[in-house]
Amino acid sequence: MSQQNTTKGVLCALGAYLIWGVAPIYFKTIQQVPAEEILTHRIIWSFFFMLVLLTATKHWSYMRQVLKHPKKILILGATAVTIASNWLIYIWAVNNGHMLQASLGYFINPLVNVLFGMLFLQERFRRMQWIAVGLALTGVLIQLWQFGSVPVIGLSLAVTFATYGLLRKKLGVDAQIGMTFETLWLLPVGSIFLLFFADSPTSNMMMNDWHLNLLLILAGIITTVPLLLFTEAANHLRLSTLGFFQYLGPTIMFLLAVFIYGEQMTPELLVTFGFIWVALILFTLDALYTQQKLRRTA
């Protein structure tokens, strides 16, 4: 892999995870808009942005190929519901003072990915991976036992995003085409909701000021651009290298929550975060060790 491609991959990965990390600032800016309404704008404007992008990148031929496989289109309907659920939980969490739980969810996500790999892809756990997943589970169980609560938001975000990743991995559809079909599946529901069921001071775009409408339209770009950067990074970096960037997004979210938006680190969250961070340190050290071992034997 050339140095130029590696540099391009690193820059794309940084761009993707930086956007994902600072995205809460955008959602906080429009927090007067209900979460489900923001979700519908995210769906609608993502779809139109994808149409422009498919035209610019001349990907329409790939669309026609997928249309020949109805089963793939149906599965993309399932992934659409999964990722929409993830988006809705995330938006609601950020705009209702639960950004710490949202960041926890994306810290847990790599461990859930490993667990799903074992359960559904017949991947084998290494010893350190068993320990890391066990520590994460211990943190959640201690919170349940000691404090009588479960990090529902964090676990929901981790499981829905991991499920989405698993389905898309098994499907093997191009990122642009996949997102176009996903937003197409969701477009009728989102449009009907916004036109006939949304009942808030911001639901009628004709009554909003241009600044708010512009921010709502930008939801499509906020959704699509980091995903495309991530896909480009994956094409130029080893997955083990790309994996080290995945902690950047939730780390930025964590810092924003504590130092900018004044969310309190409760004792139960502190315990769970502590176990998750130790688990991720072990997870990362194991990945580094395995990568070096493979290089020596290559």
N, C-alpha and C positions, 0 to 999 in steps of 0.2 A: 504494500500500500504506500503510494508516494507521499512525500512530505506535504505537497500542495493539497492533496485530497484529505490528509489528516487534519491539516489546519482548517480547511473548509468545514470538515465534520465537527471539529471542536467549536468553531464560531457558530455553526447552526445549532449545536446542542446548547451552548450558552444562551443563544437567543431564545430558544424554545423555553428553557426552564426559567430564564429571567422574566419572560412575559407571563408564564404561569405563576411565578412568585409574586409579581406586582399586580396581577389581575384584580385582587381584592380592592385595590385603590379605585379602580374603575367601577366596580360594583357598589362600593361605598358612595361614590359620587352620584349614583342614581338610586340610592336606597329608598327614596320616597316612592319608587315604583315597586309594586308587589312582586315577589320572587317568581310566581307562575307567569306573570306578564313579561318579565325580563326574559324568561325562558322562551316564550313564544317569539319574541323579537330575535333572540339568539338563533332560533330555528329558521325563521323566515328569511332574515338577512344573510344567514350562512348559505342557504340554498341559492339565493341570487348571486352571492359572491362566488360560489362554486361554479355556476353557469359561466360567469365571466372568465374564471380561471381555466375551466375546461376549454373554452374557446381560445384563450391566449396560449395555452400549452398544447393545443391540438390533440386532446385526449378523447375526443368524441368516438373514435374508433374502438377504444377500450370499453366505452359505454355499450356499444352494440354487441361486443363480445359477451359481456355480463348478461345482457338481455336474453341471450340464448340459453341461460342457465336459471330457470325459475326457482330452483331450490336455493341458490345463492341469494337471490333477491328476497326470498322469504326469511332466510337467516339474517340478512341485513335489516329486515324489519324488527327482528329480535334484538339485534345490536343497537338499533335506533332507540328502542324503548329503554334498554339498559343505560345507554349513555345519557339519554334525556333525564332519567331518574338521578343519575350522578350529578348532572348539571343543576337540577332543581334543588337537591340536598345541599350542594355546595353554595349556590347563590343564597338560599335561605339562611344557611349557617353564617356566612360572611355578614349579611345584612341584619342579623339578629344577635350579634355579639358572641358568636361561637366559632370565631376564626381559629382559636387554639385547637378546638376539636377537629376542625377541617384540616389543619396542618398535621395533626396526629394521624388522621386517616391516610394522608399521603406518605407519612413516614412508615406506617404499617404496610402500605401497598406492596413494596418489594418482597416482604416476607409472605404475604398472601399469594403473590405470583409464584413463589417457590413451592408453596403448599399446593396450589392448583396444578403446577407442573407434575408433582408427584401423583396427585389424585387422578388427573385426567390425561396426562401425556406420558405416563409410565417413566417419568424421570426419577432418578435415584437421589436421595438425600445423602450429602456427605455429613460426617459426624458433627462438624461445626454448624452446619445448617440446621440440624436437629436441635442443637443447643439454642441457636438464635430464635427459632420458631417457638421453642419451649419457654424461653424467657419472655417473649412477647405475650404468649398466652398466660403466663404467670402474672404479668403486670395487669392484664385485664381481669383475671380471677381475683387478685388481691383487691382491686378497686370494687369488685362486686361483693366480696366477703367483708371487707373492712368498712366500706362506705355505702354499701347497698345500692350502688349505681353501676351502670354499664355505659361506656363511651359509644352510645348508639350512633351518633353522627359520624364519628371517626370510623367505626367498623362498617357502617353502611357505605361510606365513600370508598373505603379500601376494597370491599367485596364487589361493589358494582363496577369499579374501574378495572379490577382484576378479571371479572367475568367478561367485560367488554374486550379486554386485551386477549383473553383466551379464545373467545369466539372469532375475533378478527384474525388471530394467528392461524387457527384451524381453517378459516375460510380462504385466506390467501388472495384477497382482492386488493388492488392498488388503493392507496390511501385517499387520493382525490375521488376516484370512482365510488369507493365505499362511503365516503362522507356525503357525496351527492345523493346516492340512493337513500342513505339514512335520513337526510334532511327532507328528501322527497316523501318518504313514508310519514314523517312527522308534520309536513307542511299543511295538509288538510285539517288535522286536529288543531294545530296552532292557529291557523287562520280563522277557523270557526270559533275557537275560544276568544280570540282577540276581537272579532267582529260582533259576536252575539252574547258572550257570557262575561267578559271582563267588565267590571263595573268599579272603576276607580277614577280619581281625578286625572290620571295620566293615560287612561285607556284609549281615548280619542286623540289620535295624532294631530288632527286638524285644530285641536284646542291647545296643544302644547306649544311652547316656544321653540324656535329653531334649534337652540342649543341642546335641549333635552332630546329632540328628535334625532339630531346628529349623533348624540351619544348612544341612543337606542339602535340606530343603524350600524354603528361601529361594533355592536355585539357580534356581528357576523365575522368581522376581521379578527376581533379578540379570540373568537372560537377557532378560526381556521388557520391563521398564520402560524401559531406555535406548533400545531399538529403537522403542518407541512415542513416546517423547519426540523422538527423531530424526525420525520421520515427521511429527509435529506441527510441528516446526521447519521442515521442508522445505515445509510448506504455507503458512508465513508469511514465509519469507525467500527471497531470490534464491539460486540455487545457488552463485553466485560468492561471496556473503556466507557461506553455510553452509560453504563449502570452507575458510575461514580458521579454523574451529573444529576441523577434523579433526586438527590437530597437537597439540591440547591433551591428548588421551588418551595417545598414545605419549610425549609429553614428561613427563607425570606418572609413567608407567611407568619411564621412563629414570631419573628422579630417585629414585624408590623403590628401583630396583635398585642404584644406586650408593651412595646416602646412608643408606638404611634397611637393606637386605639385604646390603650389602657385596660385591656382585658386582664383579669386576675388569674394567676396560676393557683388554682385550688389544690388542697392536699391530695385529693384523689387523682387529679390530672398529673400532678408532680410525680406521684408514684408510678403511674402508667407510662409517662414520658421517660422516666428514668430507666425502666426495664426495656422500653423500645429502643432507646439510644444505645444501651449496652448491647442489645441484640444486633443492632445495625453495625456497631463497631466490629463485633465478631463476624458478622456476615461479610463485611468489607475486607477484613483481614483474611478470611478464608478465600475470598475471590482473588485477592492479590497473590496469596500463596499458591493457589491452583494455577493461576496464569503463569507465574514464574516456573512452576514445576513442568508445565506443558512446554514452555520455551526451552528448558534444559533438555527435555527428552526429544524435542523436534530435530 
